[in-house]
């Protein structure tokens, strides 16, 4: 696995349930935010990308180890597990105080005009799978 990007996030009350524990869906949202920031920081903002193609999640796997509460500071790291012809698998590690909160794995498929397509060069550059000078 290749580390692509790391962000810091704070859990707010809106991310928790009535018991004050963070919803599992909020962890998925934080992971996806890390991916969006990776793209933006590499020069491919989501809005621009989505004008040409999308990357819907077709598979999600998550393991949760520790609860999170409002005020917790999280570190979310994005790793490339695999980039295939038309899909990619990203892995996310979410930490709180250097302790593992969750591991997530998402498979995205590249889609344009309702059909799968080969992963575009600009995306491969963002993922470190292609050098920008090659395109």
N, C-alpha and C positions, 0 to 999 in steps of 0.2 A: 504494500500500500504506500502511496505517495501522498504526503501532506501537501495540501493545496492552499489552505487558508484557515485562519483562526480569528474569532471575534469574541468580544466580551458582551454579556447581556445581564440585565437585572430583572428579576422576577417581580412583577407588579401585582397588585390585588386582582386586577382584571384577568390574570393568568391562573387564578386559583378558584377552588370550589368553596362552598359554604363552610367547610372545615378548615379552610386556609391552606389546603394542599394544592400544589400546581396540577392542573389537568394534564393528562398524558398528551392530549392533542397540542397543548402549548409547547411541549418539547419538540414535537414534529415541526411546528411553526418556527421555532427558533433554529432548528436544523436547516429548514428551507431558507430562512433569512440569511444564514451563513453562506449558502450557495449563491443567493442573489447578490450578496456583497462581494463574493469572489468574482462573479461575472462583471459587476460594475467596476471593481478595482482593477480588473484586467482590460477594461475598455469596451466591454460588451454589456451595456445596461439591459435589463430585462425587457424594457419597453421596445428597444431597438431589435433585440433578438426575436421577440414575439411578432414583429411585423413580417418576419421571414419564416420562422418555424417555432414550434413549441416543444417542450420536453415533459410531457405528462408522466406522472409516476404510475407505473404499472405493477409495481410490487414494493411493499414496505414491510420491513421486519424490525421489531424493536424489543429490546430487553431493558427493563428498568430495575435499578438497584437501590436507589435512595430517593426519598421524597424531597421535594423542593417547596419552599415557602416564600411568601412575599418578602422582599428585601434580600433574598439570596443572590449572590453574584455568580454567574455561570460563565464557563469558558467552553465555547463550541468550536471544534475543529472538524474540517472537511477533508476527507481523504479520497483519492481516486483508487477504487479497487480494480476496476476494469473498464476499458473503453473498447467496445466491439464496433462492428461496422455501422449499426443503426441504433445502438443502445449504449448506455453507460451505467455502471454501478458505483454509487457514492456511499461512503461509510462516514458516519458522524460519531464523534466521542463528545459527550457532554460531561463536564467536570464541575464540581463545587468544592472549593477549598482543596483542590488537587485530588479529590476523591471522585471515582466514577459514579455518575448519576445514571447515565444511560448510554447504550450503544444502539445506533440505528443504521440500517442499510436500506437504500432506495435504488430501484432500477428505473431509469428514465428511458423512454423511446423517443427518438426524434421524429416529429410529424410535421408535414407541410401539406396544406390543401387536402387534408383528410387521408393522406397516405404516409407511410413510414418513408424516411429518406436517410441517406448516409449522413453520419455526423459531419456537419460543416467544418471547414478549415478554421474559421474564427473561434468556434467552440473548442476545437482541438488545441489551438494555441493557448486559450484560457486554461485548459487542463494540463498544459505542459507536454502534450503528446505530439506537438508539431511546432517547429520554429517559425516565427513570424516571417522570416526571410524566405521561407519555402512557399509562401502563398502570394 
